[in-house]
Amino acid sequence: MNESKLNEYYQKIAQTVNEMIPEEWSKVILYGEVNEGTGTAFFFYQSNINDKLIYSHDIPELHSISRIEYRDTWRRLIKVLKELSDEFKDNNQEQWTNLTFTLESTGEFKVDYDYEDLSNADDHERRVIWEYTRLGLLPETEYDKSILEEYLKKE
């Protein structure tokens, strides 16, 4: 597969995420998923102001940004993820189901692809488990705690 083409997609992901964050940040950890034409993405970023992890879908409320503007940029992010997925298909590469894209404010990045079958997993369950395994975040609600407990029993 063409390495420079991949880097173009990674650059587009980084640029789009940066456009979505209205403040200085030090690190972004993004979850992206593409499955049979549909996709989703969310990320957490570490704010330079208070060093807290901020959930991407909270940005409009926290920073008085139009939900429409945020949604449009989010859709562009999903489009880039779909294009990246198509690049893998077009080059007969093993098809990933989700990825974790870690971006530092210095421009350094790392991409971890996952190939697990997600057909039996619920979106919410995947998010709870991803937040725990990738960010070390413990669930707050009883329901989310039970999801994590079930996951840990299987591991």
Backbone as CSV, one residue per row, in Angstrom:
resi,resn,N_x,N_y,N_z,CA_x,CA_y,CA_z,C_x,C_y,C_z
1,MET,0.852,-1.179,0.000,0.000,0.000,0.000,0.895,1.238,0.000
2,ASN,0.438,2.256,-0.662,1.190,3.486,-0.823,1.256,4.256,0.503
3,GLU,2.461,4.326,1.060,2.674,4.976,2.360,2.333,6.467,2.324
4,SER,2.656,7.141,1.218,2.363,8.579,1.156,0.853,8.830,1.094
5,LYS,0.107,7.914,0.463,-1.354,8.030,0.420,-1.927,7.884,1.835
6,LEU,-1.406,6.898,2.577,-1.849,6.724,3.969,-1.569,7.985,4.776
7,ASN,-0.384,8.536,4.595,-0.022,9.746,5.343,-0.933,10.920,5.001
8,GLU,-1.422,10.978,3.758,-2.387,12.021,3.392,-3.668,11.877,4.219
9,TYR,-4.138,10.636,4.357,-5.348,10.399,5.156,-5.097,10.750,6.620
10,TYR,-3.955,10.340,7.145,-3.635,10.652,8.542,-3.577,12.164,8.748
11,GLN,-3.003,12.865,7.766,-2.916,14.325,7.843,-4.315,14.948,7.844
12,LYS,-5.204,14.427,6.989,-6.581,14.942,6.933,-7.308,14.703,8.253
13,ILE,-7.094,13.525,8.846,-7.714,13.230,10.145,-7.222,14.240,11.175
14,ALA,-5.903,14.436,11.230,-5.321,15.363,12.205,-5.843,16.789,11.997
15,GLN,-5.903,17.240,10.753,-6.377,18.597,10.466,-7.843,18.777,10.861
16,THR,-8.651,17.774,10.550,-10.079,17.874,10.861,-10.305,17.903,12.366
17,VAL,-9.609,17.027,13.080,-9.732,17.008,14.541,-9.286,18.349,15.116
18,ASN,-8.183,18.872,14.617,-7.686,20.157,15.109,-8.710,21.272,14.881
19,GLU,-9.410,21.233,13.739,-10.457,22.226,13.463,-11.611,22.125,14.458
20,MET,-11.842,20.939,14.978,-12.978,20.716,15.877,-12.707,21.203,17.297
21,ILE,-11.433,21.360,17.649,-11.066,21.723,19.020,-10.779,23.222,19.087
22,PRO,-11.590,23.977,19.839,-11.474,25.438,19.850,-10.511,25.996,20.902
23,GLU,-9.597,25.180,21.373,-8.637,25.662,22.369,-7.324,24.917,22.180
24,GLU,-6.296,25.373,22.880,-4.998,24.703,22.819,-5.104,23.342,23.497
25,TRP,-4.465,22.353,22.921,-4.526,20.993,23.452,-3.145,20.353,23.341
26,SER,-2.930,19.296,24.126,-1.640,18.612,24.087,-1.719,17.233,23.450
27,LYS,-2.887,16.596,23.543,-3.010,15.234,23.028,-4.462,14.945,22.675
28,VAL,-4.651,14.154,21.602,-5.976,13.705,21.182,-5.919,12.196,21.010
29,ILE,-6.924,11.507,21.516,-7.065,10.066,21.297,-8.431,9.859,20.659
30,LEU,-8.419,9.401,19.400,-9.631,9.277,18.605,-9.981,7.810,18.377
31,TYR,-11.260,7.504,18.491,-11.795,6.198,18.113,-12.558,6.394,16.817
32,GLY,-12.227,5.599,15.817,-12.940,5.647,14.548,-13.362,4.254,14.140
33,GLU,-14.547,4.158,13.582,-15.082,2.854,13.186,-15.773,2.993,11.837
34,VAL,-15.497,2.043,10.958,-16.162,2.002,9.662,-16.612,0.572,9.444
35,ASN,-17.901,0.430,9.119,-18.452,-0.909,8.949,-19.534,-0.874,7.880
36,GLU,-19.279,-1.523,6.771,-20.255,-1.634,5.680,-20.914,-0.300,5.326
37,GLY,-20.090,0.685,5.044,-20.613,1.960,4.580,-21.003,2.956,5.650
38,THR,-21.093,2.524,6.893,-21.403,3.466,7.965,-20.147,3.691,8.797
39,GLY,-20.156,4.759,9.527,-18.995,5.037,10.351,-19.366,5.879,11.547
40,THR,-18.481,5.867,12.508,-18.643,6.726,13.673,-17.259,7.106,14.174
41,ALA,-17.221,8.162,14.932,-15.962,8.605,15.523,-16.263,9.492,16.720
42,PHE,-15.372,9.425,17.668,-15.378,10.354,18.791,-13.953,10.416,19.295
43,PHE,-13.652,11.427,20.059,-12.309,11.521,20.607,-12.349,12.244,21.940
44,PHE,-11.254,12.119,22.638,-11.011,12.876,23.854,-9.745,13.675,23.604
45,TYR,-9.723,14.887,24.112,-8.491,15.660,24.004,-8.119,16.201,25.371
46,GLN,-6.821,16.387,25.534,-6.304,16.930,26.782,-6.117,18.432,26.593
47,SER,-6.886,19.197,27.343,-6.842,20.651,27.262,-5.581,21.184,27.935
48,ASN,-4.954,22.182,27.330,-3.804,22.827,27.966,-4.235,23.727,29.117
49,ILE,-5.496,24.123,29.127,-5.983,25.046,30.150,-6.090,24.372,31.513
50,ASN,-6.698,23.192,31.552,-6.891,22.551,32.854,-6.424,21.096,32.897
51,ASP,-5.797,20.623,31.822,-5.224,19.276,31.773,-6.281,18.175,31.894
52,LYS,-7.556,18.529,31.679,-8.628,17.535,31.741,-8.847,16.908,30.373
53,LEU,-9.371,15.676,30.383,-9.794,15.046,29.136,-11.194,15.545,28.798
54,ILE,-11.355,16.046,27.590,-12.635,16.578,27.129,-13.173,15.654,26.040
55,TYR,-14.425,15.247,26.175,-15.090,14.395,25.197,-15.522,15.240,24.001
56,SER,-15.226,14.760,22.816,-15.466,15.548,21.599,-16.906,16.030,21.451
57,HIS,-17.864,15.181,21.740,-19.256,15.584,21.524,-19.761,16.586,22.570
58,ASP,-18.919,16.893,23.565,-19.252,17.945,24.533,-18.752,19.324,24.082
59,ILE,-17.970,19.366,23.015,-17.368,20.621,22.553,-18.405,21.715,22.279
60,PRO,-19.490,21.444,21.546,-20.446,22.534,21.273,-20.988,23.184,22.542
61,GLU,-21.328,22.374,23.516,-21.885,22.899,24.764,-20.831,23.646,25.582
62,LEU,-19.635,23.091,25.669,-18.581,23.693,26.494,-18.033,24.993,25.912
63,HIS,-18.071,25.110,24.591,-17.421,26.252,23.945,-18.375,27.107,23.116
64,SER,-19.670,26.956,23.341,-20.682,27.751,22.628,-20.468,27.736,21.114
65,ILE,-20.295,26.532,20.593,-20.126,26.344,19.151,-21.424,25.772,18.602
66,SER,-21.796,26.210,17.439,-23.012,25.718,16.799,-22.939,24.202,16.613
67,ARG,-24.009,23.519,17.007,-24.076,22.062,16.818,-24.020,21.700,15.338
68,ILE,-24.587,22.551,14.503,-24.585,22.295,13.061,-23.159,22.366,12.521
69,GLU,-22.424,23.389,12.926,-21.032,23.545,12.501,-20.199,22.350,12.979
70,TYR,-20.389,21.968,14.239,-19.668,20.829,14.795,-20.014,19.558,14.020
71,ARG,-21.308,19.331,13.787,-21.762,18.123,13.086,-21.184,18.047,11.676
72,ASP,-21.143,19.180,10.985,-20.604,19.195,9.623,-19.127,18.802,9.609
73,THR,-18.367,19.306,10.558,-16.950,18.951,10.640,-16.795,17.493,11.039
74,TRP,-17.633,17.020,11.959,-17.618,15.610,12.371,-17.903,14.710,11.168
75,ARG,-18.842,15.111,10.331,-19.159,14.317,9.131,-17.979,14.263,8.168
76,ARG,-17.232,15.363,8.077,-16.019,15.338,7.238,-15.006,14.347,7.792
77,LEU,-14.919,14.275,9.114,-14.024,13.311,9.757,-14.439,11.882,9.410
78,ILE,-15.727,11.593,9.494,-16.239,10.264,9.144,-15.922,9.951,7.683
79,LYS,-16.075,10.934,6.816,-15.793,10.738,5.388,-14.331,10.347,5.171
80,VAL,-13.418,10.998,5.865,-11.997,10.664,5.730,-11.741,9.242,6.235
81,LEU,-12.380,8.869,7.334,-12.218,7.507,7.847,-12.731,6.480,6.840
82,LYS,-13.851,6.767,6.192,-14.380,5.863,5.161,-13.414,5.768,3.986
83,GLU,-12.840,6.902,3.589,-11.866,6.899,2.491,-10.638,6.074,2.863
84,LEU,-10.196,6.184,4.102,-9.065,5.385,4.577,-9.410,3.900,4.530
85,SER,-10.603,3.557,4.963,-11.061,2.171,4.909,-11.097,1.667,3.468
86,ASP,-11.605,2.497,2.562,-11.657,2.125,1.142,-10.262,1.920,0.563
87,GLU,-9.314,2.706,1.024,-7.929,2.566,0.565,-7.397,1.174,0.914
88,PHE,-7.735,0.698,2.104,-7.334,-0.651,2.501,-7.992,-1.686,1.586
89,LYS,-9.293,-1.538,1.347,-10.019,-2.472,0.468,-9.434,-2.465,-0.935
90,ASP,-9.224,-1.266,-1.481,-8.737,-1.135,-2.856,-7.353,-1.742,-3.042
91,ASN,-6.603,-1.852,-1.960,-5.253,-2.415,-2.030,-5.189,-3.829,-1.466
92,ASN,-6.361,-4.454,-1.349,-6.460,-5.846,-0.879,-5.769,-6.074,0.460
93,GLN,-5.893,-5.095,1.339,-5.345,-5.212,2.687,-6.434,-5.736,3.613
94,GLU,-6.007,-6.363,4.710,-6.989,-6.833,5.681,-7.818,-5.639,6.150
95,GLN,-9.126,-5.828,6.189,-10.030,-4.726,6.522,-10.135,-4.545,8.033
96,TRP,-9.757,-3.382,8.511,-9.887,-3.068,9.932,-11.340,-2.692,10.220
97,THR,-11.738,-2.896,11.469,-13.101,-2.537,11.871,-13.113,-1.228,12.649
98,ASN,-12.038,-0.969,13.378,-11.936,0.290,14.109,-10.475,0.638,14.301
99,LEU,-10.235,1.873,14.631,-8.861,2.308,14.862,-8.822,3.279,16.028
100,THR,-7.642,3.378,16.608,-7.360,4.401,17.607,-6.231,5.251,17.046
101,PHE,-6.488,6.535,16.915,-5.543,7.488,16.346,-5.123,8.417,17.480
102,THR,-3.866,8.349,17.858,-3.343,9.186,18.937,-2.486,10.282,18.319
103,LEU,-2.815,11.518,18.624,-2.141,12.667,18.034,-1.600,13.570,19.134
104,GLU,-0.328,13.885,19.034,0.307,14.823,19.962,0.278,16.215,19.333
105,SER,0.300,17.249,20.149,0.278,18.620,19.626,1.530,18.931,18.803
106,THR,2.572,18.129,18.972,3.808,18.297,18.201,3.648,17.816,16.762
107,GLY,2.546,17.109,16.499,2.321,16.548,15.168,2.621,15.063,15.096
108,GLU,3.276,14.544,16.126,3.536,13.100,16.153,2.215,12.369,16.333
109,PHE,2.117,11.198,15.696,0.887,10.427,15.817,1.184,8.934,15.764
110,LYS,0.196,8.180,16.192,0.279,6.719,16.175,-1.113,6.208,15.817
111,VAL,-1.163,5.172,14.978,-2.443,4.585,14.592,-2.418,3.106,14.942
112,ASP,-3.410,2.670,15.703,-3.576,1.253,16.037,-4.858,0.773,15.379
113,TYR,-4.713,-0.211,14.500,-5.880,-0.786,13.826,-6.353,-2.006,14.589
114,ASP,-7.664,-2.196,14.622,-8.262,-3.364,15.270,-9.116,-4.082,14.233
115,TYR,-9.096,-5.407,14.304,-9.758,-6.221,13.289,-10.854,-7.105,13.870
116,GLU,-11.245,-6.848,15.107,-12.244,-7.716,15.735,-13.621,-7.537,15.114
117,ASP,-14.377,-8.619,15.132,-15.741,-8.601,14.604,-16.618,-7.818,15.580
118,LEU,-17.211,-6.744,15.099,-18.021,-5.883,15.962,-19.516,-6.108,15.785
119,SER,-19.886,-7.100,15.001,-21.303,-7.278,14.660,-22.180,-7.569,15.877
120,ASN,-21.615,-8.172,16.927,-22.417,-8.488,18.112,-22.283,-7.446,19.217
121,ALA,-21.471,-6.437,18.982,-21.215,-5.456,20.035,-22.092,-4.220,19.855
122,ASP,-22.523,-3.701,20.960,-23.339,-2.495,21.012,-22.402,-1.273,21.048
123,ASP,-22.785,-0.184,20.376,-21.956,1.028,20.317,-21.553,1.513,21.704
124,HIS,-22.523,1.533,22.596,-22.264,2.033,23.945,-21.259,1.134,24.676
125,GLU,-21.430,-0.176,24.554,-20.502,-1.115,25.196,-19.086,-0.908,24.672
126,ARG,-18.953,-0.756,23.357,-17.618,-0.552,22.766,-16.981,0.714,23.316
127,ARG,-17.782,1.764,23.460,-17.232,3.023,23.968,-16.753,2.867,25.412
128,VAL,-17.550,2.227,26.256,-17.167,2.032,27.667,-15.851,1.256,27.747
129,ILE,-15.751,0.193,26.965,-14.550,-0.648,26.988,-13.350,0.108,26.413
130,TRP,-13.550,0.839,25.317,-12.466,1.608,24.712,-11.958,2.675,25.682
131,GLU,-12.890,3.377,26.345,-12.485,4.413,27.299,-11.641,3.817,28.423
132,TYR,-11.989,2.605,28.837,-11.235,1.958,29.905,-9.864,1.492,29.399
133,THR,-9.851,0.774,28.265,-8.595,0.189,27.790,-7.633,1.226,27.228
134,ARG,-8.141,2.274,26.596,-7.275,3.267,25.949,-6.990,4.494,26.803
135,LEU,-7.935,4.848,27.671,-7.780,6.084,28.439,-7.680,5.854,29.939
136,GLY,-7.993,4.632,30.370,-7.980,4.343,31.798,-9.152,4.951,32.541
137,LEU,-10.211,5.318,31.812,-11.381,5.927,32.448,-12.293,4.849,33.009
138,LEU,-12.656,5.016,34.260,-13.581,4.079,34.894,-15.007,4.580,34.713
139,PRO,-15.930,3.660,34.453,-17.328,4.060,34.273,-17.914,4.658,35.545
140,GLU,-18.880,5.552,35.353,-19.519,6.204,36.498,-20.868,5.603,36.838
141,THR,-21.624,5.168,35.840,-22.964,4.636,36.117,-22.892,3.140,36.422
142,GLU,-23.885,2.658,37.118,-23.935,1.226,37.452,-24.003,0.369,36.190
143,TYR,-24.785,0.827,35.227,-24.907,0.074,33.978,-23.552,-0.044,33.282
144,ASP,-22.834,1.078,33.188,-21.525,1.058,32.542,-20.530,0.213,33.330
145,LYS,-20.628,0.250,34.650,-19.758,-0.592,35.479,-20.013,-2.064,35.194
146,SER,-21.275,-2.434,35.005,-21.597,-3.837,34.719,-21.050,-4.252,33.349
147,ILE,-21.044,-3.334,32.387,-20.459,-3.616,31.070,-18.975,-3.908,31.220
148,LEU,-18.286,-3.072,31.972,-16.851,-3.255,32.168,-16.563,-4.541,32.931
149,GLU,-17.352,-4.837,33.956,-17.156,-6.077,34.718,-17.283,-7.299,33.820
150,GLU,-18.288,-7.323,32.956,-18.471,-8.442,32.013,-17.270,-8.562,31.083
151,TYR,-16.791,-7.441,30.599,-15.632,-7.424,29.710,-14.402,-7.989,30.423
152,LEU,-14.170,-7.541,31.656,-12.988,-7.979,32.396,-13.046,-9.465,32.746
153,LYS,-14.234,-10.005,32.950,-14.381,-11.441,33.215,-13.931,-12.267,32.017
154,LYS,-14.193,-11.748,30.827,-13.857,-12.470,29.597,-12.379,-12.364,29.249
155,GLU,-11.744,-11.323,29.728,-10.328,-11.091,29.383,-9.387,-11.930,30.194
